[in-house]
Amino acid sequence: MLDKLQFVGQKLLATFARLGQATIFLYQIILTMPGVFIRPSLIIKQLYSTGVQTLVIILVAGTFVGMVLALQAYYVLVDFGAEESISQMVVLSLMRELAPVITGLLFAGRAGSALTAEIGLMKSTEQLSGMEMMAIDPMQRVMAPRILAGFMALPILTAIFMAVGVLGGYLVAVHGVGIYEGVYWSLAQAKVDFYTDLMNGMIKSIVFGLVIVWIAVFEGHDSVPTSEGLGQATTRTVVHGSLAVLGLDFLLTALMFGDI
Amino acid sequence: MSFSRGSRKIFNDISLDISRGNVTAIMGPSGTGKTTLLKLIGGQLIPDSGSICMDGNNVHELSRKDLYRLRKRMGMLFQSGALLTDLNVFDNIAYPIREHTDLDESMIRSLVLMKLNAVGLRGARDLMPSELSGGMARRVAMARAIALDPVMVMYDEPFTGQDPISMGVLVNLIRSMNQSLHLSSIVVSHDVRETMSISDQIYLISGGKIVAEGSPDELTKSSDPWVKQFIAGQPDGPVPFHYTADPLMQDLLQE
């Protein structure tokens, strides 16, 4: 019994120690942020690799999620003769929950894992040490632009997911099950509140973006410089990033919509 | 200076001098901490006790800003080359110059081409690191190490895994650059013949201690059995061929 308690205690202490390391790591990066804005090209380059290169998966996933939502909504609502409310269900589900969460999960899988692998490889091939020895701070030149780019990219990707999701829902609702086009758009417009629904969804995506790139960059920087270590770090990024998105989503939803 | 990793003592109260203008070699068997020593000199690691001084500055007492200022006067050639894989050869060498100076692009171009010419790779300026052979990558890394005109260059295992021609080129480059650029060079290696041919002073490290020091001639004439075994590359001697084990017959007869 005592052994088990000791085991749990050790694991907890190790987790808190790692969380502390990650926090100090983020703090060190934040301190170097002002220097990054002097070289916007570094951020633009990372925006391309984290944002633009994730675009295709977001467009495809967003369209299909919107289509499936509309179809499921129709099957439920038609029994009550309320099938004209499809757009309300599609748009609210997407803006409040699905767009930020699914974009976050896809972002952790696509961009997060790529970030960890890239930084881990830079570490194992001594590129980070090389920069240090050239008196160039890798926190400022490598980590900070990636954190900023991820932080900016996820809200934009979430907005795109929302837009194509609504369009996907439109395809199924209007051209698939025959809902009148005017009803679809007017209900979507009337039932969505800019602040309660859209802005809260965007706030979620900003938080998710920061947490995912933080985990990804830290795991890459902290990875064991072997092929096995790099594989484990990449896996940890996807697992921890995805769990963080889901856990934070609950917390943020409770805070944002708790009084409704 | 002493340094440990966890419970393992890497250096146990060692002391050495790197003379200005010389090529100083740090030699010893694999795993004795030769690369660790370079990282300690460069301020990437902190010793447990003692100090490391360069030009009167205690490297580990400097602020981050002053340490970076000092590092601009040090060049380092990493074992892997450590070239930035997303930049071509030209941009790799231009990188520290662009970061630390306000020179215009035409001046940077001239400087980079001169550095590349010094290592014989002016024609390879547009290649990516993945297109370079191991020897070429080391030479590009060498050009980058001297990009900011340092006073000291550290070479980490520069000859490992090189073919005879590349090895010859690197040996000549280290010696000639040390003379022509008035550098102080520290070469960490276990390639005895090549390293001894260009060194003015050699330190042999083993078991966390400096076991011998002197000029190549002095070490060649040394009567110390360990030094003799290392210099001649003998498979057996004070460093035994067999890892500590029970006698073979006893081991074989055991169930």
Interface residues (C-beta under 8 A of the other chain):
Chain A: L121 M122 T125 E126 Q127 S129 G130 M131 E132 M133 M134 A135 I136 D137
Chain B: K39 G42 Q44 Y68 R69 R71 K72 M74 G75 M76 F78 Q79 S80 A82 L83 L84 T85 Y95 P96 E99 H100 R144 L148
